[in-house]
Amino acid sequence: MTAASLFDQAAIGNFWFRYLHVLAGITWIGLLYYFNFVQVPGLAAYGDEGKARNITVTQIATRALWWFRWASIATLATGLLITAVAPDYMNDFMNHPGSDPANAKNAVISVGMIMGILMAANVWMIIWKNQKVVIANAVNVLGGGEANPDAATCGRKALLASRQNMVFSVSMLFYMVGAAHFYPEAFSATTGNANTFMFISLAIIALLELNAIGIFGGIKAGNKMLWPYESHKNAIISSIVLWAVFFGLSVVFMG
């Protein structure tokens, strides 16, 4: 390898953008776990300390949300750049006749990419959109203004989307790593079986997303369909169950 080859198309697509993708992803998913494991339970423990909660929202959550949403964009952008710049990256997708390890790899990375794109959409279209209302309400109340009656509903919508992203994240990260370091060595599939795995997986993802935004019974507490999101412990259990379902599907169709 020469110095010039360190920055050729293959190196940029397969290493440099991948490194930046991982770096941005650590920031994004790390903050996702911070919100779900630390901040939300912590704010709930404030009890009636409304002023303390609002100060935390304006001084801590605002800063964390800035890094959170832009890290999601950086992760998405660098991921797309990998597919655009790495030589023949997209040309290899579902283009292998017979039973081939590449079909399994392509199927799981496709599902992982779609989950990642959906998670980024949740950040900007649901979480940040609703958190802006929550933050504005906290600023207004601290300044002596009246509370916005819509703030609680907006906070609930943001929470459900954040918990759904947490549930998705375990499987998404498994596929991102597994596509390069596990599935090509352990799995092989025909194009038809790989496509079947993808379609079933995407149907499950769509149903979960629709559930998180309240299509199946609304977003209010008490809706049993929202059990996976009512606590971070429930979300952890749900994320493991979802990973097991996806892994089982990959074994059935591509093992």
N, C-alpha and C positions, 0 to 999 in steps of 0.2 A: 504494500500500500504506500502510495506517495502522498506528499503533503497536499498536492492538488486534489487527490481523490477524497480527502477528508471533507471537501465541500462540493463534490459533484452531486448530480441529481439523486443518485441512490443514497448517498450519505445524508443529504439534507432530509430526504423523505423518510428514510428508514431509521435514522438516529436523531438528528438535531430536532426535527419537529416532534419526534416521539418523546424525546427528553423533555421538551417544553410542555408537551401534552400531559405527561406524568406529573410534572411540577405543578401545573395549573390544576390538574385533577386532585392532587393531594390537598391543595388549598380549598378547593370547592367542597369536596366530600368531607374534609376535616371540619369545615365550618358547618356543614349540614349535620354532622354528628354532634358538634358543639351545641347547636340550637336544640336538637332533639334530646340529647342526654343531659345537658347542663342548664341552658338558659330557660327553656320552657318549664321544667320541673322546679328550677330555682325561683322563677317569678311566681309560680303557683304557691310556693312556700311562703311568700310575702304576706299572705292572708289579707288583712284589711289595710295594709300599709300601701295605700294607693299612691301617695306622693313618691315613696321610695321606688315603687314599680315604674312610675312614669319617668323618674330620673334615670333609671336603668335603661329604659327604652330609648330615651333621647341621647344618652351619653355612651352606652355600650352597644345596644342593638343596632343603632343607626350606623355605627362604624363597621360592625361585623357584617351587616347586610350589604354595605358597599363592596367589601372584599368578596363576599359571597356571590353577588350577582355578576360582578365582572370576572371573577374566576370561572364562573360557569361559561361565560362567553369565550374566555381564553381557552378553556378546555375544548369547547365545541369547535372553535376556529382552528386550533392546532390539529384536532382530530380530522377535520375535513381536509386540511392541508396535507396531511399524511396520505390520504386517499388520492389526492390530486397530483402530488409530486412523486411519491414512491413509484418506481417503474413498474408498469403492468399491474398495479394494485387492483384496480377495478376490473381489468380484463380477465382476471383469474376467477371472478365470482361466478359460481355455478356453471363452469365451462369445462367440466371434467367428466367424460363418459364413464359408465360402469361405476363400481364401488371404489371410491378414492378418498384418502384422508383429507384432501383439499376441500372436498364438498362439506365435510363436517366442520372444518375450520371456517370456511366461508359462511356457513349457516349461523354458527354461534357468534362470529364477529358482527354479522348483519343484525342479529337480534340485540346484541350489546350496544351497537351504534344507535339503533332505533330507541332503545331505552334511554341512552344518554341524551339524544336529541329531545325526547319527550320530557326528560327531567329538566333540561335547560329551558324548555318552553314553560314548564310549571313555575320555574324560578321567576321568569319575567312576566308571564301573563296572569299568574295567580298569586304567587307568594309576594312578590314585590309590589304588584298593583294594590293588594289589600294591606300590606304592611305600611304603605305610604299613608293610608287613612289612619291606621293605629298610631303611627308616629306623629302625624299632624294633631291627632286628638290629645296625645300626651303633652305636646308642646302647648297646645291651647289651654288645657286644664292647669298646667303648671303656671301659666300666665294669668290665671284667674278666670278663664272663660268657662263656658258650659261644656259638659261632655257631649261628644257626638254619639247619638244613640246607635249609629251604624257601626261604630268601632268594634264592638264585640263580635258582630256577625262577620266583619272583615277579618278579624283575628282568627275566628274559627275556620274560615275558608283557607287562610294562609297555613294554619296548623295542619289541616287535613292534607293539603298538597305537599307540605314539607314531610309529613309522616309517610305519604305515599312514595315520595322520592327516596326516603330512607329504606322503605321496603324494597324498592327497585334496586337500590345501590349494591346490595350484596351480590345479586345475580349479575348485574351489569359489570361489576369489577371482576367477577369470576370469569365472565366471557372475555373481557378485555385481556386478561392475563392468560386464560386458558387457550385462546385462539392461537397464541404463539408457542405456548410452553406445555400444553397438555393434549388438546384435541387432535392435532396432527399425528401424534405418536400413539394415542390410545383408541381413536375412533376412525371409522371409515364408512362412507355412505354413498348410495346412488344419488343422483340429482333429485329424483322423485322423493326419496325418503328425507333428504335434507330439506326440500321444499315443504314437505308435510310437517316436519318439526318446526320450521319457521312459521308456517301459517297458524298452527295450534298455539305456539308461543305468543305470537302477535295478538291472537284473539284473547288470550288470557290477560295480556298487558292492557288491551283496550278495555276489557271489562273492569279491571282494577282501577284504571284511570277514571272511567265513568262513575264508578262507585265512590271514589274519593271526592269528586266534584258534586256529589249528591243526587245523581240521576236515579238511584235506587232507594228512594225513601227520604231524600232531603239530607241536610247537613246537621240537624239538631241532635244533641245528645239524647240517647235513648233509641236511636236507630241501630238495630242490631247489626246491620250490614257495615256499620262503621267501627265495629269492635277492633279491627287491626290498628286503628289510629287513635284510640282513646287514651293510650299511655305509651310511653317509649318502650316499656316492657312488652306490651302487645305488639308493637311494631317490630321489635327484635324477633319475637316468635314468628310473626308473619313473614318476615324476610327470610328466615331459615326454612320455613315451610315452602315458600315460593321457590327458593333455590332448589330444594329437594324435588319439587314437582318438575322444574325445568331440567334438572339433572336426570331424573327418571325418564323424561321424554327423550332426552338425547341418547340414553342407553337403549331405549326401545327402538328408536328409529335409526340410530347411527352407530350403535355399539357393535 
